[in-house]
């Protein structure tokens, strides 16, 4: 049955953890490593700071966006794709191999700091500058059917990644999530889950939702969220109502979800313990090799 939690009944621990995430996001700065991954990397992951996770539905290629660049971790220990730019914000577009990102240039890069919005059309090997170079470090990015939603201290929307319109919003998103199939966009905040049905232009707090720290669309309607403590929740109506499914051990850094042609959606999570995946709709999580 759906899980309904009123704002007043939300645990203080959840609020504290979500607030800590926001402080972590604002405190992150540009990465400084080159070559091999730092020794503080999570077990099985090439970086200790993961800000984005994407899986190709056709090839099952798993990509991590980190402080040290973009990594293919389909097979451990992972291989860097492209340069060492600090990808603070990262999201996949509708077309395979197309990504949007933001953050700070890595060592030897000629990109401005901050990078503004950049785009790759070759799976992350090369990036082109789209807009707001030297102006915006988008810590949160999402794609919707109508365009891009991003946060750099101001919530903004763009139909093409080049022209932007500010949005009146009295919240700070930790994570933005959307799907090219729909104009519903979700934002996790310290006060609860914000929901937009018009591509990020207007928002409403979903008081029936649990306190979610990470959220990802598996399709236009199916969504997964993770609480600060690791509890996993599923929504079949684009974030309207939620049901608790399972739990992820270790501190989660990023998640993504994917609707397969058969069976339940798959969910991947990058944690401080390494990469885990669920092939049963978020009930059980295991190492990727064990799930295939």
MIFIZA-860205 format. One record per residue (C-alpha): residue number from 1; x, y, z; residue in one letter. Coordinates in steps of 0.1 Angstrom, whole numbers, plus 2048, in hexadecimal, padded with zeros to 3 digits. Example, Ala and Ser with C-alpha at 12.3 -4.5 7.8 and 13.67 -1.06 7.14 Angstrom:
2
+-----+-----+-----+-----+------+
| pos |   X |   Y |   Z | code |
+-----+-----+-----+-----+------+
|   1 | 87B | 7D3 | 84E |    a |
|   2 | 889 | 7F5 | 847 |    s |
+-----+-----+-----+-----+------+
This chain:
292
+-----+-----+-----+-----+------+
| pos |   X |   Y |   Z | code |
+-----+-----+-----+-----+------+
|   1 | 800 | 800 | 800 |    x |
|   2 | 80C | 824 | 7FA |    x |
|   3 | 820 | 833 | 816 |    x |
|   4 | 811 | 854 | 822 |    x |
|   5 | 826 | 869 | 83A |    x |
|   6 | 81B | 88C | 846 |    x |
|   7 | 834 | 8A7 | 848 |    x |
|   8 | 832 | 8A9 | 86E |    x |
|   9 | 838 | 884 | 872 |    x |
|  10 | 858 | 883 | 85D |    x |
|  11 | 876 | 877 | 872 |    x |
|  12 | 88F | 891 | 87C |    x |
|  13 | 8AB | 879 | 871 |    x |
|  14 | 89E | 87A | 84D |    x |
|  15 | 89D | 8A0 | 84E |    x |
|  16 | 8C0 | 8A2 | 85C |    x |
|  17 | 8CF | 88B | 842 |    x |
|  18 | 8BE | 89D | 826 |    x |
|  19 | 8CA | 8BE | 833 |    x |
|  20 | 8ED | 8B0 | 836 |    x |
|  21 | 8EB | 8A6 | 811 |    x |
|  22 | 8E3 | 8C9 | 807 |    x |
|  23 | 901 | 8D6 | 81B |    x |
|  24 | 917 | 8BC | 80A |    x |
|  25 | 90B | 8C6 | 7E7 |    x |
|  26 | 912 | 8EB | 7EE |    x |
|  27 | 934 | 8E4 | 7FD |    x |
|  28 | 941 | 8CE | 7E0 |    x |
|  29 | 95B | 8DF | 7CB |    x |
|  30 | 96F | 8D5 | 7AC |    x |
|  31 | 981 | 8B4 | 7AC |    x |
|  32 | 9A7 | 8B4 | 7AB |    x |
|  33 | 9B1 | 891 | 7A2 |    x |
|  34 | 9BE | 883 | 781 |    x |
|  35 | 9C8 | 861 | 775 |    x |
|  36 | 9BE | 846 | 78D |    x |
|  37 | 9A1 | 84A | 7A5 |    x |
|  38 | 9A7 | 857 | 7C8 |    x |
|  39 | 9AE | 83D | 7E4 |    x |
|  40 | 98E | 849 | 7F6 |    x |
|  41 | 978 | 83B | 7DB |    x |
|  42 | 95B | 825 | 7E5 |    x |
|  43 | 961 | 800 | 7E2 |    x |
|  44 | 95E | 7F6 | 7BE |    x |
|  45 | 959 | 81A | 7B2 |    x |
|  46 | 973 | 831 | 7A1 |    x |
|  47 | 96B | 850 | 7B6 |    x |
|  48 | 960 | 859 | 7D9 |    x |
|  49 | 948 | 874 | 7CC |    x |
|  50 | 92D | 868 | 7B5 |    x |
|  51 | 914 | 882 | 7A9 |    x |
|  52 | 902 | 870 | 78D |    x |
|  53 | 8FA | 84D | 781 |    x |
|  54 | 8ED | 842 | 75F |    x |
|  55 | 8E6 | 821 | 74F |    x |
|  56 | 8E1 | 81B | 729 |    x |
|  57 | 8C1 | 807 | 724 |    x |
|  58 | 8CF | 7F7 | 704 |    x |
|  59 | 8F1 | 7ED | 710 |    x |
|  60 | 8EF | 7ED | 736 |    x |
|  61 | 90E | 804 | 736 |    x |
|  62 | 910 | 814 | 759 |    x |
|  63 | 91F | 837 | 75C |    x |
|  64 | 929 | 84B | 77B |    x |
|  65 | 92C | 871 | 77B |    x |
|  66 | 946 | 87A | 795 |    x |
|  67 | 95E | 895 | 7A1 |    x |
|  68 | 979 | 885 | 78B |    x |
|  69 | 964 | 882 | 76B |    x |
|  70 | 94D | 869 | 75B |    x |
|  71 | 954 | 843 | 760 |    x |
|  72 | 948 | 824 | 750 |    x |
|  73 | 943 | 80B | 76C |    x |
|  74 | 931 | 7F0 | 759 |    x |
|  75 | 94F | 7DB | 762 |    x |
|  76 | 965 | 7E3 | 781 |    x |
|  77 | 97A | 7F5 | 788 |    x |
|  78 | 96D | 80E | 76F |    x |
|  79 | 97B | 822 | 752 |    x |
|  80 | 97B | 848 | 74F |    x |
|  81 | 969 | 856 | 730 |    x |
|  82 | 976 | 877 | 724 |    x |
|  83 | 987 | 890 | 73B |    x |
|  84 | 988 | 897 | 760 |    x |
|  85 | 96D | 8B2 | 763 |    x |
|  86 | 95B | 8B3 | 784 |    x |
|  87 | 938 | 8A9 | 77B |    x |
|  88 | 923 | 8B8 | 797 |    x |
|  89 | 903 | 8B5 | 783 |    x |
|  90 | 8FB | 89A | 76A |    x |
|  91 | 8DC | 88D | 758 |    x |
|  92 | 8D5 | 877 | 73A |    x |
|  93 | 8C0 | 884 | 71C |    x |
|  94 | 8A6 | 870 | 709 |    x |
|  95 | 8BF | 866 | 6ED |    x |
|  96 | 8D8 | 84B | 6F6 |    x |
|  97 | 8FB | 859 | 6FD |    x |
|  98 | 8EF | 87D | 702 |    x |
|  99 | 8F6 | 88C | 724 |    x |
| 100 | 8F4 | 8AE | 735 |    x |
| 101 | 90C | 8B8 | 750 |    x |
| 102 | 91A | 8D4 | 765 |    x |
| 103 | 935 | 8DB | 77F |    x |
| 104 | 959 | 8E5 | 77D |    x |
| 105 | 975 | 8DF | 763 |    x |
| 106 | 98F | 8C5 | 76B |    x |
| 107 | 9B5 | 8C9 | 769 |    x |
| 108 | 9C0 | 8D3 | 746 |    x |
| 109 | 99C | 8DB | 73B |    x |
| 110 | 996 | 8FB | 727 |    x |
| 111 | 972 | 8FD | 733 |    x |
| 112 | 968 | 91B | 748 |    x |
| 113 | 962 | 918 | 76D |    x |
| 114 | 946 | 911 | 775 |    x |
| 115 | 93E | 8FE | 755 |    x |
| 116 | 91A | 908 | 752 |    x |
| 117 | 905 | 8EF | 73E |    x |
| 118 | 919 | 8D8 | 727 |    x |
| 119 | 90D | 8BC | 711 |    x |
| 120 | 91C | 89C | 703 |    x |
| 121 | 90D | 88A | 6E5 |    x |
| 122 | 927 | 86E | 6E5 |    x |
| 123 | 923 | 85D | 706 |    x |
| 124 | 938 | 875 | 71A |    x |
| 125 | 958 | 874 | 705 |    x |
| 126 | 955 | 899 | 6FB |    x |
| 127 | 940 | 8B6 | 707 |    x |
| 128 | 933 | 8D6 | 6F8 |    x |
| 129 | 92B | 8F6 | 70A |    x |
| 130 | 906 | 8FF | 708 |    x |
| 131 | 900 | 91C | 720 |    x |
| 132 | 908 | 92F | 740 |    x |
| 133 | 92D | 928 | 73E |    x |
| 134 | 940 | 939 | 75A |    x |
| 135 | 91E | 940 | 76B |    x |
| 136 | 90D | 920 | 777 |    x |
| 137 | 917 | 900 | 78A |    x |
| 138 | 8F7 | 8EC | 787 |    x |
| 139 | 8F8 | 8D4 | 7A5 |    x |
| 140 | 8D6 | 8C5 | 79B |    x |
| 141 | 8CB | 8BD | 777 |    x |
| 142 | 8AE | 8AB | 768 |    x |
| 143 | 89F | 8A6 | 746 |    x |
| 144 | 87A | 8A7 | 73F |    x |
| 145 | 865 | 8A5 | 71F |    x |
| 146 | 864 | 8CB | 71D |    x |
| 147 | 889 | 8D0 | 724 |    x |
| 148 | 8A2 | 8D3 | 740 |    x |
| 149 | 89D | 8DD | 765 |    x |
| 150 | 8BC | 8E8 | 778 |    x |
| 151 | 8C7 | 8F8 | 799 |    x |
| 152 | 8E6 | 90E | 79E |    x |
| 153 | 8D9 | 922 | 7BC |    x |
| 154 | 8BA | 92A | 7A7 |    x |
| 155 | 8A2 | 911 | 798 |    x |
| 156 | 8A0 | 915 | 773 |    x |
| 157 | 891 | 905 | 754 |    x |
| 158 | 89D | 904 | 730 |    x |
| 159 | 88C | 8F6 | 711 |    x |
| 160 | 8AE | 8F1 | 6FF |    x |
| 161 | 8CA | 8F5 | 718 |    x |
| 162 | 8D2 | 917 | 70A |    x |
| 163 | 8B7 | 92F | 716 |    x |
| 164 | 8AC | 92F | 73B |    x |
| 165 | 88E | 93A | 74F |    x |
| 166 | 890 | 93D | 775 |    x |
| 167 | 876 | 92C | 78A |    x |
| 168 | 867 | 939 | 7AA |    x |
| 169 | 86D | 91E | 7C3 |    x |
| 170 | 873 | 920 | 7E9 |    x |
| 171 | 887 | 900 | 7EC |    x |
| 172 | 8AA | 8F4 | 7E5 |    x |
| 173 | 8AA | 8D3 | 7D1 |    x |
| 174 | 8C3 | 8B9 | 7DB |    x |
| 175 | 8BA | 8A3 | 7BD |    x |
| 176 | 8A5 | 8AB | 79E |    x |
| 177 | 896 | 88E | 78B |    x |
| 178 | 881 | 88C | 76B |    x |
| 179 | 87B | 877 | 74C |    x |
| 180 | 87A | 881 | 727 |    x |
| 181 | 859 | 86F | 726 |    x |
| 182 | 847 | 887 | 73C |    x |
| 183 | 846 | 8AB | 74A |    x |
| 184 | 845 | 89F | 76E |    x |
| 185 | 864 | 8A8 | 781 |    x |
| 186 | 86D | 8A0 | 7A5 |    x |
| 187 | 884 | 8B2 | 7BD |    x |
| 188 | 890 | 8A4 | 7DE |    x |
| 189 | 893 | 8BF | 7F9 |    x |
| 190 | 899 | 8C0 | 81F |    x |
| 191 | 874 | 8C7 | 824 |    x |
| 192 | 867 | 8AB | 80D |    x |
| 193 | 860 | 8A2 | 7E9 |    x |
| 194 | 857 | 8BE | 7D1 |    x |
| 195 | 844 | 8B5 | 7B2 |    x |
| 196 | 83F | 8C7 | 791 |    x |
| 197 | 828 | 8BC | 775 |    x |
| 198 | 831 | 8D8 | 75C |    x |
| 199 | 856 | 8D2 | 756 |    x |
| 200 | 862 | 8E4 | 776 |    x |
| 201 | 850 | 905 | 772 |    x |
| 202 | 839 | 901 | 790 |    x |
| 203 | 83D | 8EA | 7AF |    x |
| 204 | 829 | 8DB | 7CB |    x |
| 205 | 835 | 8CA | 7EB |    x |
| 206 | 829 | 8A5 | 7EC |    x |
| 207 | 821 | 8A2 | 811 |    x |
| 208 | 817 | 87D | 80B |    x |
| 209 | 83A | 874 | 800 |    x |
| 210 | 856 | 868 | 817 |    x |
| 211 | 875 | 87C | 81C |    x |
| 212 | 889 | 872 | 7FD |    x |
| 213 | 8AE | 87A | 7F8 |    x |
| 214 | 8B3 | 86A | 7D5 |    x |
| 215 | 899 | 865 | 7BA |    x |
| 216 | 899 | 857 | 797 |    x |
| 217 | 87F | 850 | 77B |    x |
| 218 | 87F | 82D | 76D |    x |
| 219 | 865 | 838 | 753 |    x |
| 220 | 84C | 854 | 74F |    x |
| 221 | 838 | 848 | 76C |    x |
| 222 | 84D | 830 | 781 |    x |
| 223 | 864 | 841 | 79A |    x |
| 224 | 87C | 835 | 7B6 |    x |
| 225 | 887 | 849 | 7D4 |    x |
| 226 | 8A0 | 842 | 7F0 |    x |
| 227 | 89D | 850 | 813 |    x |
| 228 | 8BC | 85E | 825 |    x |
| 229 | 8BD | 83D | 839 |    x |
| 230 | 8BC | 827 | 81A |    x |
| 231 | 897 | 81D | 818 |    x |
| 232 | 88B | 819 | 7F4 |    x |
| 233 | 869 | 825 | 7E9 |    x |
| 234 | 856 | 81F | 7C8 |    x |
| 235 | 83C | 835 | 7B7 |    x |
| 236 | 827 | 82A | 799 |    x |
| 237 | 818 | 84C | 794 |    x |
| 238 | 836 | 863 | 78E |    x |
| 239 | 83C | 86B | 7B3 |    x |
| 240 | 818 | 870 | 7BE |    x |
| 241 | 815 | 852 | 7D6 |    x |
| 242 | 831 | 83B | 7E3 |    x |
| 243 | 836 | 818 | 7F0 |    x |
| 244 | 854 | 80C | 803 |    x |
| 245 | 866 | 7EF | 7F3 |    x |
| 246 | 889 | 7E7 | 800 |    x |
| 247 | 8A9 | 7F6 | 80E |    x |
| 248 | 8CC | 800 | 801 |    x |
| 249 | 8E9 | 7FB | 819 |    x |
| 250 | 905 | 815 | 81A |    x |
| 251 | 902 | 83A | 814 |    x |
| 252 | 8F2 | 840 | 7F2 |    x |
| 253 | 902 | 85A | 7DB |    x |
| 254 | 8EE | 856 | 7BB |    x |
| 255 | 8D3 | 840 | 7AC |    x |
| 256 | 8C3 | 839 | 78B |    x |
| 257 | 8A7 | 823 | 77F |    x |
| 258 | 89D | 812 | 75F |    x |
| 259 | 87E | 801 | 752 |    x |
| 260 | 887 | 7E0 | 741 |    x |
| 261 | 872 | 7D1 | 724 |    x |
| 262 | 867 | 7B6 | 73C |    x |
| 263 | 865 | 7B3 | 762 |    x |
| 264 | 868 | 7CE | 77C |    x |
| 265 | 87D | 7ED | 779 |    x |
| 266 | 8A2 | 7EB | 782 |    x |
| 267 | 8B2 | 804 | 79B |    x |
| 268 | 8D7 | 80B | 79E |    x |
| 269 | 8E7 | 81D | 7BB |    x |
| 270 | 90B | 82A | 7C0 |    x |
| 271 | 912 | 827 | 7E6 |    x |
| 272 | 930 | 82B | 7FD |    x |
| 273 | 932 | 805 | 7FB |    x |
| 274 | 932 | 803 | 7D5 |    x |
| 275 | 919 | 7FE | 7B9 |    x |
| 276 | 8F9 | 7EA | 7C0 |    x |
| 277 | 8DB | 7E2 | 7AA |    x |
| 278 | 8B8 | 7D4 | 7AE |    x |
| 279 | 8A6 | 7C1 | 793 |    x |
| 280 | 886 | 7BC | 7A7 |    x |
| 281 | 879 | 7DF | 7AA |    x |
| 282 | 88E | 7EA | 7C8 |    x |
| 283 | 887 | 7CD | 7E0 |    x |
| 284 | 8AA | 7BD | 7E0 |    x |
| 285 | 8CB | 7CD | 7D7 |    x |
| 286 | 8EB | 7BA | 7CE |    x |
| 287 | 90B | 7BF | 7BB |    x |
| 288 | 905 | 7C5 | 795 |    x |
| 289 | 915 | 7A4 | 78A |    x |
| 290 | 8FE | 790 | 7A1 |    x |
| 291 | 8DF | 7A1 | 792 |    x |
| 292 | 8E6 | 79A | 76E |    x |
+-----+-----+-----+-----+------+
